[in-house]
Amino acid sequence: MRRSHPLPKIWLMTDGRFGDDQLRAIQQLPARSGVVFRHYELATQQRRALFAQVLRICRRRGHIVLLAGDARTALRWHADGFHQRSRGQTKLLHSAPVHNAREIADVKRCRPDLLFLSPLFATNSHPGARPLGPLMFQRLAKLAKPKRVIALGGMSRQSAQMLGLWTIHGWAAIDAFRKKTA
């Protein structure tokens, strides 16, 4: 269910590239951060078992955890919300991934709480994909208003600080949390 504290400004997107370091990375996030649990590549039983471990850490640290997938599964797995473009009939927190103006327009009808807009910069998650770049990112972030926007794609603490003047709510990353300097 929805948390009583403000929506996190820092989000970790789970990824198989973390390997055994993923749980440690989640533990090292600042308190009350957010985690979007993905791991689509795992069989349902494995995915649910790993999610249960992540959820325990998130509860101890005060993190919000969103399950990438439908609202019904997120509710069954006791997630705080779900990460998907479709609308769920629930009071769970709802985030959605967006990459262009058409997706923003489509997803705003679903009334998500957060939009993860990507890729701002080049990213290892999608090698060869063309990043939006700062100007296009800003245009799309303005289209997303009044929704809260989370910057994703090649993000780090340093690039998030650079974005401090922009009209975004926060930032998300994978690789930034895999490095000891994150």
N, C-alpha and C positions, 0 to 999 in steps of 0.2 A: 504494500500500500504506500501511498505518498508519505514522504517524510515531512516532519515539521520544520526542518531547517532549510535554508535557501538551496537552490539548485547549485550543484558543484560547478566550479569554473575550470577544474582540471579533470580530464577523463582519460582513462587507459582503455584502449581497445584490445581485447585479448586476441592472441594469435598463436598458432602452432610454432612459430619461430622462437618463442620464448623458451620452449622446452621446460626443463625443471625449474628455471628461474622465474617463471610466471608468478607463482604464489609469493615469492620473495618480493618481486616488483610491486605487487598489490599491497603487501604489508608496508612497503616503504613509501607509498603515496602519502601526501599530506592528509591528515584526518579530514573526513567529510568530503573526500574526492568522489569521483564516479567511475564505474567500471561498466563497459559494454561487453558482455560475454558472448562471443561468437562461436568459434570451434565447430563450424558446419561439417567439417571433414570427419568428425567422430561419429561412431554409431550411437544411437540414442542412449543406451545404458552407460556407455563411457562418458558421453557428453553430460549426462545428468550427474554422474558421480563426480566429475571434475567441477561442475557447477556447484555442487553441494560444498566442496572444499572452498571454492571462491566465496560463496555466500557466507560461510562461517567467518572467514577473515574480514569480509566487508562489514558484517554485523559488529565485530569487535572494534573495528576502526571507525565506525560511523559512516562508511561509504554507502552510496546508493549503487545498486547493481541492476542493470537492465539486461534482459535476455533478448538476444537477437532472434526474433521469431514472433509468433502470434501471441495475442493477449491471453488467450485461454491457457497456453502452456506456461507463460510467465506467471500467471496466477497459481496454477497447480504447483509450480516449482518454488513458489514463495519469493519471486523476484519483486523488486520495487516497481518495475515497469517493463516495457518491451520496446524493441528497436525494430521498426518495420514501417513501410509506407502505408499500409492499410489501416483502417480505423478499427479499433477494438471497442466493444461495448463494456467498458470497465472504468473504474476510477484509478487505475494504475497510471503511473507516469508513462508518457508516450513520447518517444523520440523517433525521428525518421532521417534516413540518409537522402541527401539531394546533391545534384551535380550541375544543374542548369536551370534556366528560367522556367521551362515547361514542367520539370519535376517539382519546382517550388510551387507553382500555381496548382498543380494537381494535388500535392500533399497538404497544402494549406486547408483544403476542403475537409481533410481528415482530422484537422484540429490538433496536431501534436503539440506537446509542450516545448520541445526542443527540435532544432534542425541541425544536423551535422553536415556542413557544407564542405565539399572536397572535390578535387585535391587543390589546395591553395598553392603548394610548392611541389616539386618533384618528390616522389615517394617510392620507397622500396616495395611497398605493397602492390603497386601497379607500375612496374617498370615499363618505360616507353610511353605511358599515358601523358598527354599534354596537360600540364598544370594550368589552373585558372589564372594565376598571377595576381598580384595585389589589386590592380584596377578592376578586372572582371570580378574578382572575389567581392570587392566593395559594392559593386553594382548589384550583384546577386544578393548580398547580405541586406541591402536596402530593400530589395523586392520581398524579402522574407519577413520584413517587419509586419506586425508587431511580435512575431515569434522570436524566441531567443535563438541565436546562432552560435554554434560551436565550430571553430575552425579546425579542419582536419586535413592532413596531407603534408608530410615533410615538416611537421611542427616539432618545436623544441621549446624549452623554457625561454631561450634567447629570442626566438622568433615571436613567441607569445608576448614578450615584453615589448617588442617592436609594434605589435598590434594594439597595444594598450590604448591608443587614442582612437582606434576604430570602434565601430558600433557592433561589437560582438560580445557575447556573454562569457565565452571561455574558449578553451582549446582542448584538443584530444590528440593522442599519439600512440604509436606502438614502439617504434625504434628509440624514441627519446627515453623511454623507461627501460630499455634493454641495456642502456649504457650506464656506467657507474656515475657519470657526471649529471644525470638527469635530475 
